[in-house]
Amino acid sequence: MAIHRNLAAKNRIQKQKLNANIQKQTAFAEAKIKNNKVTIIKTNKNNDVNEFSRKLLHSTIGFIVLLIYSSNDAIIVRNKLLYMFSIASLAEVLRFLNKRFNEIYVRVFGFMMREREKTEKCNGVISYLMGCISVLTLFPKDIAAISILILSWCDTAASFAGRRWGHYTYKFSNGKSLAGTLAAIMVGSIAAYIFWGSGLLKHDPENASWIEEKSVLSLPILIILTGIIGGISELIDLWGLDDNLVIPLLTGIMLRILFKSRMINSKIIPCSALLLQNKRRFSSNKQKEEPMMLKRFWKEVTIQLNPDTQTYEILLDKRALKTPGGSKLTVPFSKKHLALLIAGEWESQNHILKQHSLPLTSLVSIYIDKNKNVNMKHEVINRLLRYFDNDTICYHEPYPDSLVELQKKYWLPIIDWVQTTYNIEVKTTDGISGLKQSENAKEKLKNIIENFDSLKLSAFERATMISKSFLIGLALVENKLSVEEASKASSIETISQTERWGELDAHGIENEDIKRHLGSVACTVMF
């Protein structure tokens, strides 16, 4: 019995020791799990901080885009981004080839990088720059700018909203949430309002893809559609490509299609007021089915001298042609040949009105509605002088050789002529840093263009906008350059690309458009 009692006591002691060990192991495992949870939470917080820094930088770039849009030339901006892209790409190659360089790189820029980008994946800045460069190359200046804004702001909004409220809403198959998409749509609409509706930006009327007075697409509808486009672009996952590349390209493509649509682009710039007054003429069933198709409604085009104002009026079936501002489209008495050319534009219209074939009409309309106003004239002069600081022909590319030769052939003679004629110094650069021309040069050029009459100033404004060069525009209106020479000086980059890779259809269309507008300038100042 005593033996049995001893064995039982030993068994109890062993069980107690075993239970104690199990409890210790359990406590250790729980502590380890808790520690792991703490580690995971810390990692997520670090990721959130990195993502916040990353998106904050993206959003900041959006404001920089607005500044550039208002004060610079898209080609110059794109070239600067190309330099930045080259430097960033070189850094990416070096950090994947050299572990030590990567450690330094991550130490400096790691606060903006995702974990995978530190070891496996390219930095998002590469695709971001690629997206910006692509839209600046492929699309008009304003579409490129709003596309970069959508990338900068909508992507940031979608990211924050998705992290904060995404688990409450529907999840799409690509992992993105309805909350993020709705946030992108809302912020995209705000961006559209700031860009087109706030009045903070001064858009180039000659190159703008949308101006409310000239389009059947109203501002509220455009704001909503742009927001939806931003939301769709942010939502779509295209073959696994980085959003920084996909969002601006999709936005640019959809906006380009929207503005090129016949429904949007059918209101004729120079005669919108007149056509609205005469809309009752479009009353057939077919015209009702296609209300946006503006067709020729007049039989005869004539000009008539108004003895009271000593100006020529252009008449469509004896009714005066009007500008978008509602004023009669008139030409000074000394410009009879210009009046005949405008009448010829309207006489040459066939069944469907074509906006692009009325360059003289639109130029004279701008002169009447805007530049005859003294305050507006001073504003135009000051805006044109800002182009002088960023003049395309003052920024010379050091390569390729074919482009360098074209710069020497077409740009240097213009610069020499300006320096000799007006006794000023024109600064040039082949770097990425911005130029600032001397105040003396600006003052002398300001005195020159202040002496232009309002019609010549309107022509000069168009020449500057189309050629992207204050100096080319000045040489054209002062009869130093022919239309052909001015056109080539404005397009040497396209000429260089054609010589290297062959001509694209888009190049031919663009060149003809440039010649048409510069031709309207020459006709205005010549006759």
Summary of the structure (lengths in Angstrom):
residues: 527
radius of gyration: 32.0
end to end distance: 134.5
largest distance: 142.4
contacts: 1629
relative contact order: 0.06
helix: 72%
strand: 5%
